Amino acid sequence: MSRLLYDLAAADESIRFSPFCWRIKLALAHKNLAFESIPWHFTEKDKIAFSGQGKVPVLVDADRVISDSQAIAEYLEITYPNEASLFGEPPARPLVSFIKTWTETVLHPALAHVVLADIHALLTPEDQTYFRQTREGYYKRRLEDFAVHRTEATAALNSTLKPLKTTLEKQPFLAGLAPNYADHIVFGALKWAVTVSSTPLLEANGVLERWMNAVEETYGLA
Ligand SMILES: N[C@@H](CCC(=O)N[C@@H](CS)C(=O)NCC(=O)O)C(=O)O
């Protein structure tokens, strides 16, 4: 059975940096599902037009096409119930939902303010034009201004990361003794940022780097 995942790539296609795609790569590994990863660039909207929208991840699981990481995670949970649960016991699921909201409304913006200009540098020329236009429109700020304010943005990021560090000093994973989709979501965010950052973002061998390595080792990605 074929299983394809459209995955955001830089000009160098070995660089895969979408936080939402990382979540799903870990979720697929969690469910023991092999897949083929298809590199995709921001401006290749035609390549995923069959999904009826213009963003990745897009999963093609045999004859099923699913877009949006949350929809894909829920599809995997329902379709592959015999593998380990992505969300844990039903009463614990709202906590994963909190982690998703916190990641997307607090952690992603904090990371974006540090690495947005770095992402631009890694893209194909067509994607660079598109990225500048869309991101400068969204943030109402020139990409160069992000680089100028990197020191303040890094200090703000470090404050944002504090609760995560404190938690992971006390327990191996956000979900407890083994990772689940809560870990996948936060891992995706940090993986995105460390992959594209022109400077080290996390303390070498610090708690977050050790946790990221442990997540990767769990799924044989290290
Ligand atoms: N809510 C979507 C968000 C997906 C998303 O924003 N993907 C980005 C890559 S990280 C994308 O494809 N962006 C295309 C664009 O900006 O045109 C999900 O959870 O999958």
The ligand as an SDF file (V2000), in Angstrom:
LIG
                    3D

 20 19  0  0  0  0  0  0  0  0999 V2000
   -3.2050   24.2400   10.1080 N   0  0  0  0  0  0  0  0  0  0  0  0
   -2.2790   23.6480    9.1780 C   0  0  0  0  0  0  0  0  0  0  0  0
   -1.0990   24.5880    8.9450 C   0  0  0  0  0  0  0  0  0  0  0  0
   -0.1460   24.0470    7.9040 C   0  0  0  0  0  0  0  0  0  0  0  0
    0.8460   25.1050    7.4480 C   0  0  0  0  0  0  0  0  0  0  0  0
    0.7510   26.3100    7.7810 O   0  0  0  0  0  0  0  0  0  0  0  0
    1.8150   24.6280    6.6570 N   0  0  0  0  0  0  0  0  0  0  0  0
    2.7940   25.5420    6.0890 C   0  0  0  0  0  0  0  0  0  0  0  0
    4.1870   24.9280    6.1600 C   0  0  0  0  0  0  0  0  0  0  0  0
    4.7610   24.9400    7.8340 S   0  0  0  0  0  0  0  0  0  0  0  0
    2.4810   25.7300    4.6130 C   0  0  0  0  0  0  0  0  0  0  0  0
    2.2580   24.7710    3.9090 O   0  0  0  0  0  0  0  0  0  0  0  0
    2.4620   26.9840    4.1690 N   0  0  0  0  0  0  0  0  0  0  0  0
    2.1650   27.2750    2.8080 C   0  0  0  0  0  0  0  0  0  0  0  0
    2.1320   28.7440    2.5770 C   0  0  0  0  0  0  0  0  0  0  0  0
    2.5000   29.5240    3.4480 O   0  0  0  0  0  0  0  0  0  0  0  0
    1.7320   29.1060    1.4620 O   0  0  0  0  0  0  0  0  0  0  0  0
   -1.8160   22.2840    9.7330 C   0  0  0  0  0  0  0  0  0  0  0  0
   -1.9090   22.0900   10.9640 O   0  0  0  0  0  0  0  0  0  0  0  0
   -1.4160   21.4240    8.9490 O   0  0  0  0  0  0  0  0  0  0  0  0
  1  2  1  0
  2  3  1  0
  2 18  1  0
  3  4  1  0
  4  5  1  0
  5  6  2  0
  5  7  1  0
  7  8  1  0
  8  9  1  0
  8 11  1  0
  9 10  1  0
 11 12  2  0
 11 13  1  0
 13 14  1  0
 14 15  1  0
 15 16  2  0
 15 17  1  0
 18 19  2  0
 18 20  1  0
M  END
$$$$
